[in-house]
Amino acid sequence: MSRGPAGAWVALGPLLWTCGLALEGGMLYPRESPSRERKDLDGLWSFRADFSDGRRQGFEQQWYRAPLRESGPTLDMPVPSSFNDVGQDRQLRSFVGWVWYEREATLPRRWSQDPGTRVVLRIGSAHYYAIVWVNGVHVAEHEGGHLPFEADISKLVQSGPLSSCPALCSPAPPAPHPLGFRLGNTYFDFFNYAGLHRPVLLYTTPTTYIDDITVTTGVDQDTGLVDYQIFVQGSEHFQLEVYLLDEEGKVVAQGTGSQGRLQVPNVHLWWPYLMHEHPAYLYSLEVRLTAQMAAGPVSDFYTLPVGIRTVAVTERQFLINGKPFYFHGVNKHEDADIRGKGFDWPLLVKDFNLLRWLGANAFRTSHYPYAEEVMQLCDRYGIVVIDESPGVGIMLVQSYSNVSLQHHLEVMGELVRRDKNHPSVVMWSVANEPTSFLKPAAYYFKTLIAHTKALDPSRPVTFVTNSNYEADLGAPYVDVICVNSYYSWYHDYGHMEVIQLQLATEFENWYRTYQKPIIQSEYGAETIAGFHQDPPLMFSEEYQKGLLEQYHLVLDQKRKEYVVGELIWNFADFMTDQSPQRAVGNRKGIFTRQRQPKAAAFLLRERYWKLANETGHHRSAAKSQCLENSPFAL
Ligand code: GCB
């Protein structure tokens, strides 16, 4: 694996490979409870990019030892946000190298004075490579954006000044390939935003604490089954009580011990949006830990939302709760004006309102894991997720090296650990459009998919391909064939009349070869909002609509056979690198980057609501929800 150019993190990279595959500890989302507090560190941080190039001035001069402003001029930088688009500095916009973030935090006195309190620093996503110091002490190092990491900083908090905790951290160079590729060649089609992209926070637990919970669910007639496993750290002598509460707060099942099965009579299943009149039913799993420590009794409480549902795949169908599910939705990006990939609540809520307006019941987290808060909303609204790893841009033969594979396995471990309990997640996607026709791809995907299934036997696994059905060496190992195609866009420009034959033939070839259900995981056309041409010409709104309509004709035939979903590329326009193919970013959105609809959004809206009414398990659900929930008339 190469990590040029020369500088910064080349020397740091190999450290990682010594970590092996075993992930230490759990990664439960930090929730407040009677035993846990949380302090958000979002806001303005001090920021400095190290423009010294290969010299790594920041490390040489140990910028982490003193307030950053003493090292030279600093900027105010919002967190969460990408650093690229908030300023006016051209050099910073496309900067690749080390950047330094710093902020001070004043902690409640009880956090630092009580030896029974464990204080954890948690970083939701630092893109791409991060090294973190607290009070000048190195506490964490993490490779890869998109996934959280933590450091137990209790000792530092307790030995340091009572009320202040300077946290200096350096998320690092935006490495172009999230799994570690060559700089300068970005083998992916989105802008290489970097920075502290997601919330940074401190939270507490007792020193004996609930470290992880794994829940899998099943159904036996009218009875819901919840299998749980709980991991505790800090003591071997403890008791666990587990309560499952319904949405009214009534206890419907209870258990004791680290693992067990809860039975829920007359279960309310978790159904996808538009598939039931009460979709996305969530129970709460309350876990109570008590331990007798030398200093006295300790208790810890954690509440996990639980949706009870099953997922299965047959030769022709994708089943949720035993009923055929048809994915009608979108591919997204974490992307917006100014904030780049920075997490933003108003944007998130707007996007979910648009998804529901559209009648979309699913999306794929193209091409990396999205923020945990996004996954939580999917659980709450019943939006089904194909959860994709950052395995994008796997192009060169070196991408299949053992080092890359080891890292990819590790990343799947981190992803499954983070997202395993979300009922909305129904399938893992280990990669997007790899060169899966290259010889080493067979072993690579066989190993990667087997590993993912071992981590989580309860969900199907796929990767998204654009290889030819005869040449693809990874396809034998997936549960669902996910195919991207851009007929009449990247080929046969302007000739929409070729789409039907080509698409139908492609589906038939894949199905004949594998007898597995197929998802049209990407299709679309570049469209500049406000460009009109009739008869349709490329880049006009009419062309986008016309192209989609041709795809829909084939999808409507094949969904009666084995096609189980369609995901438009893309939900919204998004930023990319500059190139002659991109007019200020990728314009294949059905919404603009500012989330305003193009003509295709109305076309898809009509289609998705129609599909919901036809394929919904509870047909009247879609109709009544449309009228009740949508502020817009159909
Ligand atoms: C694809 C990629 C996606 C691109 C898209 C396009 O196949 O998966 O990342 O953005 O095509 O618009 O070219």
Residues whose N, C-alpha, C, O or C-beta is under 5 A from the ligand:
A	BS01	GCB	D189 E433 N484 K588
